[in-house]
Amino acid sequence: MTLGALYGVNTPGQNILGQFDLVAANSGGSIVLAGLAIGFTPQQLVNLLNDPAKRALIFVKNFLSFTGVEKYDAAGKLKGLRLVLGGPGDQSLNNLNLSCKLLIASFDYDRQRAQFFRSDVTSPAAGAAAGLQPTLAEAVHASSNAPVKYFDAPAQFNTPAFAGCRYWDGAMGGFNNPVMAAVTEALSYGKNPSDLAVLSIGTANVLLPMPSPIPAPGSGGQNPLYVTIDNSGLLHDLEKAAATIVDDPPDQASYMAHLIISGAAGLSQDPANPFTNGNVIRLNPLIQPIRTPNGLVVPPLLAHATNPSVAANFTTDQAAFTALVNLDMDATEQNDVDLITTLANTWQANAAPNQPIRSTSDLQPLIGHGSYSAAVTRARALTLVP
């Protein structure tokens, strides 16, 4: 949706990629990148991911799906990706005819190391010269294989150089937001940090303020606009550990990239005077209450709902907001996708917050942009967006 708003809903994907020297992706973002690489327009990508049958080809439920653990078939995902991407998906990454370089993050399950797949095998950041890379579909398969709660096995594929290797989602290496991988890659080519400009598009984060005073863990009556203080325990903590890979590391990655590119001059400690002229632009909707003179309120989600299911399922903005807070990251049911669409509509209308690069504990931006339109305006000033 954001790519369509920025570059035109019917712009071929290769033309969008051609706006950049390097495009990095991880997990669900790698599916979007693959679609762009084979020529899908933003509207075609929205249609693809809005189609329950097409989603079911990629997220193939297995016999354990009803238990809430290992819900999807990893081998089935690769078959589905190959069907969705067609023949171009079976081309090696380094044989794609693109004007920009591609970098896809994954995690080597056996060696317990971050793994990057590149379209440029001569990249200085690659170390020893690399040979044939995986196919586009295989690289996406490795990048999008979230463990523990989600897929039943590490990703595997048959490209000879990688036969027998197994992979988890790149988030396991700390690259759910791969912006630092992209900046490092660019620097390896000898680029001056201050010459870099970065557009980082996220897939929503939950960021709630801490309650004060902090209630006893597991106690009732906690305010739904604040972090819930719950009980610890083995099963709960295993689930929390699985979700941690998509929480704090991506936020810190934006800040580290900003500091490398903009330097100490780009820091601010004053929420009344945030730093907004940096070269790292973060576009990411926040599931977060809005601070007003009368206290915290939820965003007006229902006013921006375009799918009848949202109005049918939620009678108040608070109910829709709470559902977004509790939404799992593998949201594949159509009602959940419709709710995510509503969040995106609300965010693009500047009625839900954008994620700044750094904020105060009470949600005020210190670095970056607290609204979608402000971030886009800065991106246009940097010619990242037409």
Sequence and secondary structure as in RCSB ss.txt:
>XXXX:A:sequence
MTLGALYGVNTPGQNILGQFDLVAANSGGSIVLAGLAIGFTPQQLVNLLNDPAKRALIFVKNFLSFTGVEKYDAA
GKLKGLRLVLGGPGDQSLNNLNLSCKLLIASFDYDRQRAQFFRSDVTSPAAGAAAGLQPTLAEAVHASSNAPVKY
FDAPAQFNTPAFAGCRYWDGAMGGFNNPVMAAVTEALSYGKNPSDLAVLSIGTANVLLPMPSPIPAPGSGGQNPL
YVTIDNSGLLHDLEKAAATIVDDPPDQASYMAHLIISGAAGLSQDPANPFTNGNVIRLNPLIQPIRTPNGLVVPP
LLAHATNPSVAANFTTDQAAFTALVNLDMDATEQNDVDLITTLANTWQANAAPNQPIRSTSDLQPLIGHGSYSAA
VTRARALTLVP
>XXXX:A:secstr
 HHHHHH TTS HHHHHTT SEEEE THHHHHHHHHHTT  HHHHHHHHT HHHHHHHS B TTGGGTSS B HH
HHHHHHHHHH GGGGSBGGG   SSEEEEEEEETTTTEEEEEES TT GGG S   S  BHHHHHHHHT  TTTT
BSS B    GGGTT  EEEGGGGT SSTHHHHHHHHHHTT  GGG  EEEE   EE     SS   TT S   TT
S       HHHHHHHHHHHTTSHHHHHHHHHHHHHHH GGG    TTS B   SEEEE BEE  EEETTEEE   
 GGG  SHHHHHH SSHHHHHHHHHT  TT  SHHHHHHHHHHHHHHHTTSS B  SEE TTS EEES SSHHHH
HHHHHHTTS  
